[in-house]
């Protein structure tokens, strides 16, 4: 893939940060937006503007068509069997919360167990903990291996008769390891266990085939795959989407109701989409999916892994750089910096890099149980994507070489 040509599609890369050319390496948090996505969003506001599924006039019908075509685009993007399995949400967090609430209220029984792991994002632990309080649902944790990976052996060891749900990230947002979801689903389904997958960090980077994975639910966010913020997808196998009642109620999700409380919901997926949806976001997300499909997920993944391996090669002789996930085959590089025998505060390192025009993430990355596993209060994370180059890596490495106690602390004074 022609990275220089791709970079031309992203107008924000022409801006500067602290009077330096922007080196954007926080793609695990959110990605930049290509012009085609910006244009798709602006086109809705400029030429369409109406609500979806509401009006009996031409402009509204055009919105309906664009909105439902976006659903078909999303269906194909993850190879769902039916378009009715695709419900739009505000993102992965909303999807995981909806799934946790629906399954807890409608499927689980008192003292049932939800199985997850300590490397999970808060959005895939807190919803299960909170939704399960009333029924005393227990959340238990699969033991991670010495690198912080989820293995099929550890999942097998953690399963017992009380486990009814396994919920895991497809790719860890901190360490970048891919969980063996297909094997986990096979094992789980043999025991009647439901599998929920957080695909926020996998969907932008690798081919997703939910039919092959055989997961029951899969969620992801548009903003991590070059799409708009505030929109995402909740996939559920049709049997679940048809069976479950939604969390939210309101306009468009119901066929009819009366003052006595009798309610008839619409069929999936509309029953999960109460209220006015982020129409411009849905259309923009479809444009982003089309854009990534043209580049090719295999090309995207290979490029990211190449950049990570180049980074690891450049820092291998720098004792001051502590790498936590060298063996993860993804574009996520998680590290800390030592200077004068002390580990520098991750936020200080990120602040120093920011002064050089380099954007990285620092802290606990919303995975607040993982520091106990890594034995560090926080880390820096550089995450590569399609528009990043070896020159970006070189600038990062040069910045890390000069990341000293004095430089990292003095930047704030």
N, C-alpha and C positions, 0 to 999 in steps of 0.2 A: 504494500500500500504506500502511496505517495504522501508522506507526512506533511511535507511543505505545502502540497495542494490542499490537504485537509485543514491545515492551519489558516488558510485563506478563508475558510468557511466560518471562522469564529471571530467576529469583529472585536470582541473584548480583548483578544490577544494583542491588539495594537496599543492598548493603554499601558500606562506605567504605574508602578507601585513604589512609593517613596523615591520617586524620580529615577527608578530603575526599570528596565524592561520586565514585564510580568513573567515570572516562572511559577505557573500554577500547578501545585502538586498536592492538592487537597481533593482529589476526585472521588475518594471514598466517602466524603461528606456530601458533595454535590458536584455535578459536572457543568462545564460551560455550555452555552447554547449556540448551535450553528444558525446561520442566517435563515435557512429554510424553516426552522422551528419558529424563529421570531416572526417570519413572514406569515406562517400559518396562524399564529395567535393574532397578529395584527389584522389579517384578512377577515377573521371572524368578527372582530370589533368594527372593522371598516365597512364590510359589505354584507354581513349576515345579521348578527346582533340579536336575533330573536331567541326565545327559549326553545328547548327541545321537548317534543311530545306534548305541546300545549296548544298550538294554534292551527286553525283551519284556513291557512292562507299560504301563498307560495313561498314567502321568505322563511316561514316556520318549517315548511316541508323540506326546504333546502338544508336547514339546520338538522332536522331529523336524519336526513340522508348522510350528512357528514358525521354526525354523532354515531350512528349505527355502523357506518363504514369503519369508523375508528375501532369499534368493538370487534369487528371482523379482523382488522389488522392486528389487534392485541391477541385474538384467538390464534391466529397463524404464527404470531411471534413466539408463543410458547407451546404451540402445537396442541392446543386444547381440542377435544373432540367436538364440542358444541359451543356455539357462540353464547348460549344461555349459561355457560359456566363462567363467563367473564362479567364481573360486577365492578363498576368504577368506585373508587374510594378516594380519600384525600392522600393516601400513601400507605406504605407498609405498616406504619404504626396503627392507623385506623383499622386496617384489615385484620391485623393480629388481635386487636382489642375486640372487634366484632366476633371473630371466630372464638376467642376465649369465652366471651359472654354467652354466645349462642350454645356452644358445646357444654359449657358448665351448667347452664340453666336447663337445657333440653335433652342432654344425653348422659352426662355424668351423674353418679349417685354419691351419696355421702361416703367420705373417706376414700374415694377413688384417687389414683395417683397420676399426676402429669410428670413426664420425664423430660428434662432438658439438660443443659450443661452450664458450667460457670463462665464460659467464654461468650455467652449470649449477650446481645444488646438488651438494654433495659426494656425495650418494646416487646421482647419475647420472654420476659420473666415476670415483670410487674403485672401485666394483664391477667395472667394465670393465677398469681398470688392473690390479687384483689378480687377477681371474679369468684374464686373458690372459697372465700371466707365463710359465706353463709352455709355451705355444704361441708365445710372442713376438708376441702380438697387439698391433698398434699402435693407439694412440688419437690421432686427429688432430682439429683444431679448425677449425670453420667461422668465417670472419672475420665479426665483427660490424660493423654500420654505425656511423656516427658517434654515434648515440644509444644503441647497445648492442643493437640489434634483429637478429634472424635474418631474412634475406631469401631469397626463392627463388633470386635471382641468385647470392647467395653460396654457397648450398647446391649449386647447379649447378656453380659454379666449383671447389668443394671435392671433388666426386665424381670418382673415377678408377676404374680397373679393379679395384684392390685393395679398394675399399670394399664391405663386405658388410652392415653394419648402420649405420643412423642412429638416434641416440637423443637426444631433445630434450625439454625442458619445453614443455608446451602454452602456459603462461604463466610468465614468469620470476618467481621469488620475490623478487627484489630490485628489478627495474625495472618489472615488471608488463606487459611487452610480450607480445602474443600472437603465437606463431610460425604461419606459414601451413602448418599440418600437412596439410590436405587436398591442397594443391599439392605439398608435399614427398612425400607418399605416392604420388601419381600419378607423379611424376618417378622416385622410388626404385624403384617396382615395375616400371616400364618397363625397369629395369636389373637386376632381380632382387635388389634390396636390401631387407632387412628393416627395418621402422620400429618403434621402441619409443618410447612417449610417456609422460612423467611428467605426470599430470593432477592433481597435488596442489593446484596453485594455480588450476586452471581449473574443475574439477568443482563446487566450491561456488558458483560465480558465473555460469556461462554454460551454456546447454544443450549437452549432450554427446551426440553420435550417432556411435558408433564405426563403424557401418556406412557412414555418409557420409564420415567421415574416412578410412576404409579402412586404419587403422593395424593392424599385426600384434599389438601388445601395448599395453595402456593400464593404468596403475596410479593409485590414489588412496587417500587416508586418510580415515577417518570423522571424525577429530577436527577437521579443517578445515572440515567441513560441518555443524557443530552436533552431531555424534555423539560417542560415547565414544572415549577414547584406546586404543591397543593393538589396533586392528582396521582393516582396509582391504580393498581388492579388487585382485586381479590378473586383468585380462581378457586373454585370448589368443584369436585366431581358432581355431575348432574344429580345424582341421587341425594347428595347432601344439600345442594342448592334448592332442590324441590321440597325436601323434607323440613328444613329449618325455617323458623320464623325470624324475621329481621330484628335488629336491635333498635332501629330508628323507624318512626312512623310519621306519615304526613302526606303531602300532595304527591301524586303520580304513582306511589307504590301500592295504592289501594284501588280496587275495582269499584267498591261501594261500601258504605257503612251507614248506620242509623244512630239515632240519639240513645238507643238502648245499649249501644256498645257492640252490636253485631258487626263484624268486619269480614269482608272478602278481599284478600290480597291479590294483586296481579301475579302472574307467573314469573319465574326467574328469567332474567336477573333484575327486572324492574322493581320487584318487591324489596330489593336491597338498595334502591336508589331514590329514597324519599327526598323531596325538595329539589330545587334547581341545582343541577350538577355544575362542576367547573367546565363548562362546555369548551371554552377556548383552550383549557388545559388538556382536555381529552383529545381535541383535534391536534394540538401541538404535540402531544405524546405520540399520536399516530405518525406524524411527520418525522419525529425522532426515530421511531422504530424503522420506518422506511429508509431513513438515512443510514442507520447502522446496518441494516440488511444489505444495502448496496456495498458497504465496505466489507462486510463479512465478519462474523463472530470469530472464525478461526484466525483471520488476519489480525483482529483486535487483540485476541488473547496472546498470539505469538509476539506481537509488538510489545505488549506490556511485560511479558516474561523476559524478552530480550533486554528491555531497559532495566529491569530488576537485576538480571545477571550482570549487566554492565556496571550497575551501581555497586553490587557486591564485589566485583573484581577491583573496582577503583578504591574501595575502602578496606580491602582484605589485610593490608599492611598497616592500617591505622588502628593501633591498640585502643585509642580513645573512643572509637565507635563500637558500641555494643549492639549487636543485631539479635533480635528475638525470633525471627521467622525466616531464616535463610533458606529453608527447604520448602517453603510454600510456593507452589507454582501459580503465582498471581502477581499483579502489579503493586501489591501492598508491601512496603518496607517499613518495619517497626523497629525503632532504635532509641538508644540513649547515648549521651556523650559524657565521657570522663575527662576531667582535667585536674591535674595536681592531686591525683588519688581520690578525688571526690566526684560523685555523679551530679551533673548539673541538673537543675530543675528544668523539666521538659518545657514548661511555658517560657522560661528564660531563653532557652535555645531557639524556640519558635519565634520569639520576639526579635532575637538577633538576626535570624534568617529573614524575617519580614523587612528589616532595615536594608537588606540586600535585594529586595524585590521578590523573595522566594516565599511562597505560601505553603505551609504544612500544617497539619493538625497536631495538637498536643493535649495531654491530659489523660483521662481514662476512657475516652471515646465512647461514652455511654455504656461501657461494659464494666460496671462498678464492682463485680465480683472477681474479675480477672487479675487485678493487681496482687491479690493474695497468692495467685498461682505463679505469677511472674516475679514475685518478690520485689516489686518496685511500685512506688505510688503513682507513677504515670510514665508515659512514653511519648515520643514524637512519631508521627506516621506520615511518610511520603507515599502517595498513591498515584500511580501513573495511568494515563489514558491515551487515546488515539492521537492527540495533538502534541504530546510530549516528545522530546527529542533527546539525543545523547548530550547535546549542548545544555539542556536543562539539568541533566544529571551532573555534568561537569561543574555547573554553577553551584549545585547543591553540595557536591563533594568539597569544592573549594571553601564554601561557607562553613562546613563542618570542621575542616582543618583549622580554621581561624576561630572556632567557637571555644573561647576560653572563659574562665570565670569572670575576668575583667570585661571582656567584650559583651558577654551575655547579660551581666548585671548593669553595666554602665549605660546600656542602650536605653534604660528606663529613667536615667537621671541627666 
